C-alpha cells in the first residue's frame, strides 16, 4: 500500500491546497492501513519535501502559493497519522514516488509485486506514481475511495472540478496502468455504497 502525500498541506483546513473530504480521507486511510497490515501488506508512507535551495520544481512552483508547497510544517504527514512498526517512509522531491528515490529497491526487497495507490493528488502525484509503477512491471491498483484531487483551474482551457480531475486521472490509470477499485473490494468485502 502506497499512501501518497497525506501531508498537512493537503489535509489542514487553513492550507490553500486542502483537498475536499480531507478529514474522512485521513480517517479511512488510517483504518485501511491497519487492515492492510493485518493482512500482511507493506504500508509505505510517501511525502514530497522540497529542498530550500531547489524549490518544489518548475511545474509546482507556478501555482499560487507553490513556492511554499512541500516545505516546512506543511510538508509533514497529517498529525493523526502514526507510522507503525514495520511501515516505511519514502521522501520524494517530485511528483512520482519512484523518481530518484529508493522506492523500487524497497518494494523489491519486501517482495512486493502489486502496489495499491492511495492518497493525493490523484491527478498529479498518484497518477505519476501509477505510471512509473506500471513501467517497472508492478501490478497497479488504484483505490477510488482513498484518493482525492485538487480542481484544475485554467483561464485558457476548460476547468475541472476536483471530482472531475480525480475521475479523469482514475480513468487513465484504469486504461493504462491497472484496475481502479474501492477499498472494500480490495479487502474482499464487496462493493459498499
Helices and strands as residue ranges (DSSP letters): E 2-4, H 8-11, H 22-38, E 44-48, H 58-61, G 66-68, G 72-75, E 88-92, H 103-109, E 114-120, I 122-126, H 127-135, E 139-148, H 162-176, E 180-181, H 183-186
